[in-house]
């Protein structure tokens, strides 16, 4: 599949296996559903579709990052 545009498409119960996709567009605007599925099953199906079509899934939260906070010294007399 090449140069496919899913702009505002509805994908209900779709699976993509053993394909080579390039230049997939508009998938972020598509409604991806799976009739009768749980929320977790829908989430996994969505992730599988994004992976198969080689599109980064920006709906998933990014992995937590360690923040390095530089602590400020308290003002006052030195010890």
N, CA, C and O atoms as CSV, one atom per row, in Angstrom:
chain,resi,resn,atom,element,x,y,z
A,1,UNK,N,N,0.855,-1.175,0.000
A,1,UNK,CA,C,0.000,0.000,0.000
A,1,UNK,C,C,0.894,1.228,0.000
A,1,UNK,O,O,1.772,1.365,0.852
A,2,UNK,N,N,0.682,2.072,-0.905
A,2,UNK,CA,C,1.473,3.274,-0.965
A,2,UNK,C,C,0.608,4.504,-1.158
A,2,UNK,O,O,-0.352,4.491,-1.927
A,3,UNK,N,N,0.958,5.561,-0.452
A,3,UNK,CA,C,0.294,6.853,-0.601
A,3,UNK,C,C,-1.219,6.768,-0.330
A,3,UNK,O,O,-2.027,7.302,-1.091
A,4,UNK,N,N,-1.579,6.099,0.749
A,4,UNK,CA,C,-2.986,5.939,1.116
A,4,UNK,C,C,-3.394,7.065,2.059
A,4,UNK,O,O,-2.667,7.385,2.999
A,5,UNK,N,N,-4.547,7.659,1.811
A,5,UNK,CA,C,-5.042,8.753,2.642
A,5,UNK,C,C,-6.294,8.281,3.385
A,5,UNK,O,O,-7.291,7.921,2.760
A,6,UNK,N,N,-6.239,8.285,4.715
A,6,UNK,CA,C,-7.352,7.878,5.554
A,6,UNK,C,C,-8.064,9.086,6.161
A,6,UNK,O,O,-8.670,8.963,7.226
A,7,UNK,N,N,-8.007,10.234,5.520
A,7,UNK,CA,C,-8.588,11.458,6.054
A,7,UNK,C,C,-10.067,11.265,6.379
A,7,UNK,O,O,-10.883,11.047,5.484
A,8,UNK,N,N,-10.407,11.347,7.671
A,8,UNK,CA,C,-11.770,11.230,8.192
A,8,UNK,C,C,-12.460,9.908,7.810
A,8,UNK,O,O,-13.685,9.857,7.698
A,9,UNK,N,N,-11.680,8.856,7.613
A,9,UNK,CA,C,-12.239,7.541,7.289
A,9,UNK,C,C,-12.769,6.872,8.560
A,9,UNK,O,O,-12.393,7.253,9.669
A,10,UNK,N,N,-13.631,5.889,8.398
A,10,UNK,CA,C,-14.086,5.061,9.505
A,10,UNK,C,C,-13.574,3.649,9.251
A,10,UNK,O,O,-13.908,3.026,8.244
A,11,UNK,N,N,-12.760,3.154,10.176
A,11,UNK,CA,C,-12.199,1.813,10.065
A,11,UNK,C,C,-12.816,0.975,11.180
A,11,UNK,O,O,-12.423,1.099,12.340
A,12,UNK,N,N,-13.769,0.131,10.838
A,12,UNK,CA,C,-14.452,-0.690,11.832
A,12,UNK,C,C,-14.057,-2.146,11.624
A,12,UNK,O,O,-14.391,-2.755,10.608
A,13,UNK,N,N,-13.344,-2.692,12.601
A,13,UNK,CA,C,-12.932,-4.087,12.539
A,13,UNK,C,C,-11.861,-4.362,11.498
A,13,UNK,O,O,-11.736,-5.495,11.033
A,14,UNK,N,N,-11.092,-3.362,11.126
A,14,UNK,CA,C,-10.052,-3.535,10.111
A,14,UNK,C,C,-8.762,-4.063,10.726
A,14,UNK,O,O,-8.387,-3.709,11.843
A,15,UNK,N,N,-8.102,-4.917,9.961
A,15,UNK,CA,C,-6.782,-5.414,10.329
A,15,UNK,C,C,-5.881,-5.313,9.117
A,15,UNK,O,O,-6.325,-5.506,7.985
A,16,UNK,N,N,-4.643,-5.018,9.348
A,16,UNK,CA,C,-3.667,-4.931,8.273
A,16,UNK,C,C,-2.507,-5.851,8.625
A,16,UNK,O,O,-1.776,-5.597,9.583
A,17,UNK,N,N,-2.339,-6.897,7.868
A,17,UNK,CA,C,-1.288,-7.872,8.122
A,17,UNK,C,C,-0.486,-8.072,6.849
A,17,UNK,O,O,-1.022,-8.001,5.743
A,18,UNK,N,N,0.789,-8.321,7.016
A,18,UNK,CA,C,1.689,-8.678,5.921
A,18,UNK,C,C,1.601,-7.704,4.754
A,18,UNK,O,O,1.500,-8.112,3.597
A,19,UNK,N,N,1.638,-6.429,5.068
A,19,UNK,CA,C,1.643,-5.424,4.014
A,19,UNK,C,C,2.878,-4.550,4.183
A,19,UNK,O,O,3.487,-4.511,5.252
A,20,UNK,N,N,3.226,-3.870,3.143
A,20,UNK,CA,C,4.276,-2.866,3.199
A,20,UNK,C,C,3.611,-1.534,2.869
A,20,UNK,O,O,3.140,-1.313,1.753
A,21,UNK,N,N,3.585,-0.672,3.848
A,21,UNK,CA,C,2.916,0.617,3.659
A,21,UNK,C,C,3.950,1.728,3.673
A,21,UNK,O,O,4.929,1.682,4.418
A,22,UNK,N,N,3.715,2.713,2.846
A,22,UNK,CA,C,4.560,3.910,2.875
A,22,UNK,C,C,3.704,5.116,2.560
A,22,UNK,O,O,2.730,5.048,1.811
A,23,UNK,N,N,4.103,6.219,3.156
A,23,UNK,CA,C,3.409,7.495,2.940
A,23,UNK,C,C,1.915,7.413,3.275
A,23,UNK,O,O,1.079,7.899,2.513
A,24,UNK,N,N,1.579,6.797,4.418
A,24,UNK,CA,C,0.202,6.749,4.881
A,24,UNK,C,C,-0.142,8.112,5.470
A,24,UNK,O,O,0.621,8.666,6.262
A,25,UNK,N,N,-1.284,8.644,5.083
A,25,UNK,CA,C,-1.668,9.982,5.534
A,25,UNK,C,C,-3.059,9.960,6.163
A,25,UNK,O,O,-3.881,9.099,5.850
A,26,UNK,N,N,-3.307,10.915,7.051
A,26,UNK,CA,C,-4.623,11.147,7.605
A,26,UNK,C,C,-5.108,10.113,8.607
A,26,UNK,O,O,-6.268,10.164,9.015
A,27,UNK,N,N,-4.264,9.183,9.015
A,27,UNK,CA,C,-4.710,8.150,9.944
A,27,UNK,C,C,-5.099,8.737,11.287
A,27,UNK,O,O,-5.958,8.183,11.974
A,28,UNK,N,N,-4.487,9.845,11.676
A,28,UNK,CA,C,-4.811,10.485,12.952
A,28,UNK,C,C,-6.246,11.010,12.972
A,28,UNK,O,O,-6.815,11.202,14.047
A,29,UNK,N,N,-6.834,11.243,11.810
A,29,UNK,CA,C,-8.206,11.751,11.743
A,29,UNK,C,C,-9.229,10.637,11.587
A,29,UNK,O,O,-10.432,10.887,11.663
A,30,UNK,N,N,-8.768,9.412,11.369
A,30,UNK,CA,C,-9.677,8.289,11.135
A,30,UNK,C,C,-10.307,7.824,12.442
A,30,UNK,O,O,-9.678,7.870,13.499
A,31,UNK,N,N,-11.545,7.381,12.355
A,31,UNK,CA,C,-12.246,6.790,13.489
A,31,UNK,C,C,-12.003,5.287,13.416
A,31,UNK,O,O,-12.482,4.616,12.503
A,32,UNK,N,N,-11.252,4.764,14.389
A,32,UNK,CA,C,-10.917,3.338,14.409
A,32,UNK,C,C,-11.758,2.684,15.490
A,32,UNK,O,O,-11.589,2.970,16.675
A,33,UNK,N,N,-12.675,1.796,15.075
A,33,UNK,CA,C,-13.578,1.132,16.012
A,33,UNK,C,C,-13.515,-0.377,15.805
A,33,UNK,O,O,-12.982,-0.872,14.812
A,34,UNK,N,N,-14.070,-1.076,16.763
A,34,UNK,CA,C,-14.154,-2.530,16.673
A,34,UNK,C,C,-15.409,-2.932,17.436
A,34,UNK,O,O,-15.406,-2.978,18.666
A,35,UNK,N,N,-16.473,-3.219,16.711
A,35,UNK,CA,C,-17.760,-3.509,17.329
A,35,UNK,C,C,-17.699,-4.621,18.365
A,35,UNK,O,O,-17.193,-5.708,18.085
A,36,UNK,N,N,-18.213,-4.351,19.561
A,36,UNK,CA,C,-18.266,-5.340,20.625
A,36,UNK,C,C,-16.979,-5.523,21.404
A,36,UNK,O,O,-16.913,-6.372,22.293
A,37,UNK,N,N,-15.977,-4.759,21.095
A,37,UNK,CA,C,-14.681,-4.908,21.767
A,37,UNK,C,C,-14.628,-4.062,23.033
A,37,UNK,O,O,-15.343,-3.070,23.174
A,38,UNK,N,N,-13.764,-4.481,23.945
A,38,UNK,CA,C,-13.525,-3.691,25.153
A,38,UNK,C,C,-12.617,-2.520,24.796
A,38,UNK,O,O,-12.047,-2.476,23.706
A,39,UNK,N,N,-12.488,-1.576,25.717
A,39,UNK,CA,C,-11.598,-0.435,25.479
A,39,UNK,C,C,-10.164,-0.904,25.267
A,39,UNK,O,O,-9.458,-0.369,24.413
A,40,UNK,N,N,-9.733,-1.890,26.028
A,40,UNK,CA,C,-8.370,-2.402,25.890
A,40,UNK,C,C,-8.162,-3.068,24.533
A,40,UNK,O,O,-7.113,-2.888,23.915
A,41,UNK,N,N,-9.140,-3.828,24.062
A,41,UNK,CA,C,-9.039,-4.464,22.745
A,41,UNK,C,C,-8.979,-3.415,21.643
A,41,UNK,O,O,-8.235,-3.573,20.674
A,42,UNK,N,N,-9.756,-2.347,21.785
A,42,UNK,CA,C,-9.721,-1.249,20.806
A,42,UNK,C,C,-8.364,-0.561,20.814
A,42,UNK,O,O,-7.825,-0.225,19.759
A,43,UNK,N,N,-7.811,-0.350,22.011
A,43,UNK,CA,C,-6.499,0.288,22.111
A,43,UNK,C,C,-5.432,-0.559,21.423
A,43,UNK,O,O,-4.587,-0.034,20.698
A,44,UNK,N,N,-5.474,-1.878,21.656
A,44,UNK,CA,C,-4.484,-2.769,21.026
A,44,UNK,C,C,-4.669,-2.820,19.515
A,44,UNK,O,O,-3.688,-2.854,18.773
A,45,UNK,N,N,-5.927,-2.827,19.049
A,45,UNK,CA,C,-6.196,-2.839,17.614
A,45,UNK,C,C,-5.680,-1.564,16.961
A,45,UNK,O,O,-5.075,-1.609,15.889
A,46,UNK,N,N,-5.921,-0.434,17.607
A,46,UNK,CA,C,-5.431,0.843,17.081
A,46,UNK,C,C,-3.911,0.847,16.991
A,46,UNK,O,O,-3.345,1.263,15.980
A,47,UNK,N,N,-3.250,0.382,18.052
A,47,UNK,CA,C,-1.782,0.331,18.058
A,47,UNK,C,C,-1.263,-0.589,16.956
A,47,UNK,O,O,-0.260,-0.277,16.314
A,48,UNK,N,N,-1.935,-1.720,16.728
A,48,UNK,CA,C,-1.519,-2.653,15.680
A,48,UNK,C,C,-1.677,-2.036,14.294
A,48,UNK,O,O,-0.823,-2.225,13.427
A,49,UNK,N,N,-2.771,-1.298,14.083
A,49,UNK,CA,C,-2.985,-0.645,12.791
A,49,UNK,C,C,-1.910,0.403,12.539
A,49,UNK,O,O,-1.348,0.473,11.446
A,50,UNK,N,N,-1.625,1.214,13.549
A,50,UNK,CA,C,-0.585,2.239,13.389
A,50,UNK,C,C,0.766,1.594,13.088
A,50,UNK,O,O,1.518,2.082,12.244
A,51,UNK,N,N,1.066,0.506,13.774
A,51,UNK,CA,C,2.350,-0.173,13.554
A,51,UNK,C,C,2.405,-0.778,12.157
A,51,UNK,O,O,3.415,-0.650,11.465
A,52,UNK,N,N,1.328,-1.436,11.736
A,52,UNK,CA,C,1.301,-2.065,10.410
A,52,UNK,C,C,1.426,-1.046,9.291
A,52,UNK,O,O,2.059,-1.312,8.269
A,53,UNK,N,N,0.822,0.121,9.485
A,53,UNK,CA,C,0.856,1.160,8.456
A,53,UNK,C,C,2.044,2.101,8.619
A,53,UNK,O,O,2.162,3.092,7.899
A,54,UNK,N,N,2.930,1.783,9.579
A,54,UNK,CA,C,4.166,2.534,9.810
A,54,UNK,C,C,3.903,4.019,10.077
A,54,UNK,O,O,4.533,4.904,9.497
A,55,UNK,N,N,2.940,4.254,10.984
A,55,UNK,CA,C,2.589,5.614,11.387
A,55,UNK,C,C,2.822,5.719,12.888
A,55,UNK,O,O,2.332,4.874,13.638
A,56,UNK,N,N,3.561,6.737,13.354
A,56,UNK,CA,C,3.737,6.883,14.802
A,56,UNK,C,C,2.404,7.198,15.474
A,56,UNK,O,O,1.659,8.067,15.022
A,57,UNK,N,N,2.115,6.483,16.558
A,57,UNK,CA,C,0.851,6.665,17.280
A,57,UNK,C,C,1.053,7.720,18.353
A,57,UNK,O,O,1.632,7.441,19.403
A,58,UNK,N,N,0.573,8.942,18.093
A,58,UNK,CA,C,0.752,10.030,19.052
A,58,UNK,C,C,-0.363,10.081,20.093
A,58,UNK,O,O,-0.376,10.974,20.941
A,59,UNK,N,N,-1.298,9.132,20.037
A,59,UNK,CA,C,-2.349,9.116,21.051
A,59,UNK,C,C,-1.882,8.467,22.343
A,59,UNK,O,O,-2.479,8.680,23.399
A,60,UNK,N,N,-0.813,7.673,22.265
A,60,UNK,CA,C,-0.253,7.053,23.457
A,60,UNK,C,C,0.599,8.075,24.197
A,60,UNK,O,O,1.339,8.830,23.566
A,61,UNK,N,N,0.509,8.111,25.511
A,61,UNK,CA,C,1.357,9.058,26.241
A,61,UNK,C,C,2.827,8.665,26.101
A,61,UNK,O,O,3.149,7.478,26.043
A,62,UNK,N,N,3.710,9.647,26.047
A,62,UNK,CA,C,5.137,9.324,25.924
A,62,UNK,C,C,5.621,8.637,27.194
A,62,UNK,O,O,5.045,8.829,28.265
A,63,UNK,N,N,6.675,7.839,27.078
A,63,UNK,CA,C,7.190,7.180,28.279
A,63,UNK,C,C,7.677,8.218,29.278
A,63,UNK,O,O,8.165,9.281,28.895
A,64,UNK,N,N,7.540,7.901,30.567
A,64,UNK,CA,C,7.974,8.874,31.579
A,64,UNK,C,C,9.474,9.122,31.477
A,64,UNK,O,O,10.256,8.207,31.218
A,65,UNK,N,N,9.848,10.354,31.683
A,65,UNK,CA,C,11.258,10.723,31.633
A,65,UNK,C,C,11.680,11.177,33.015
A,65,UNK,O,O,10.893,11.740,33.776
A,66,UNK,N,N,12.919,10.923,33.314
A,66,UNK,CA,C,13.463,11.362,34.588
A,66,UNK,C,C,13.841,12.827,34.468
A,66,UNK,O,O,14.597,13.215,33.577
A,67,UNK,N,N,13.316,13.620,35.359
A,67,UNK,CA,C,13.648,15.035,35.374
A,67,UNK,C,C,14.765,15.276,36.372
A,67,UNK,O,O,14.705,14.816,37.512
A,68,UNK,N,N,15.752,15.979,35.948
A,68,UNK,CA,C,16.849,16.330,36.833
A,68,UNK,C,C,16.626,17.772,37.288
A,68,UNK,O,O,16.834,18.722,36.533
A,69,UNK,N,N,16.201,17.904,38.528
A,69,UNK,CA,C,15.899,19.225,39.071
A,69,UNK,C,C,17.084,19.688,39.901
A,69,UNK,O,O,17.526,19.020,40.836
A,70,UNK,N,N,17.569,20.837,39.527
A,70,UNK,CA,C,18.678,21.414,40.280
A,70,UNK,C,C,18.097,22.134,41.490
A,70,UNK,O,O,17.300,23.062,41.354
A,71,UNK,N,N,18.499,21.701,42.645
A,71,UNK,CA,C,17.968,22.298,43.871
A,71,UNK,C,C,18.695,23.599,44.174
A,71,UNK,O,O,19.910,23.718,44.010
A,72,UNK,N,N,17.907,24.567,44.623
A,72,UNK,CA,C,18.479,25.861,44.977
A,72,UNK,C,C,18.884,25.839,46.434
A,72,UNK,O,O,18.243,25.198,47.267
A,73,UNK,N,N,19.938,26.538,46.721
A,73,UNK,CA,C,20.374,26.663,48.116
A,73,UNK,C,C,19.444,27.596,48.855
A,73,UNK,O,O,18.927,28.561,48.290
A,74,UNK,N,N,19.241,27.305,50.097
A,74,UNK,CA,C,18.445,28.210,50.917
A,74,UNK,C,C,19.265,29.434,51.228
A,74,UNK,O,O,20.478,29.364,51.427
A,75,UNK,N,N,18.575,30.566,51.266
A,75,UNK,CA,C,19.288,31.781,51.624
A,75,UNK,C,C,19.383,31.832,53.147
A,75,UNK,O,O,18.526,31.312,53.861
A,76,UNK,N,N,20.409,32.450,53.604
A,76,UNK,CA,C,20.617,32.547,55.051
A,76,UNK,C,C,22.104,32.477,55.372
A,76,UNK,O,O,22.936,32.462,54.464
A,77,UNK,N,N,22.438,32.434,56.633
A,77,UNK,CA,C,23.850,32.418,56.998
A,77,UNK,C,C,24.506,31.114,56.574
A,77,UNK,O,O,23.905,30.041,56.625
A,78,UNK,N,N,25.761,31.244,56.153
A,78,UNK,CA,C,26.509,30.044,55.778
A,78,UNK,C,C,26.940,29.317,57.031
A,78,UNK,O,O,27.114,29.942,58.077
A,79,UNK,N,N,27.112,28.047,56.952
A,79,UNK,CA,C,27.536,27.258,58.098
A,79,UNK,C,C,28.978,26.948,58.035
A,79,UNK,O,O,29.507,26.285,58.928
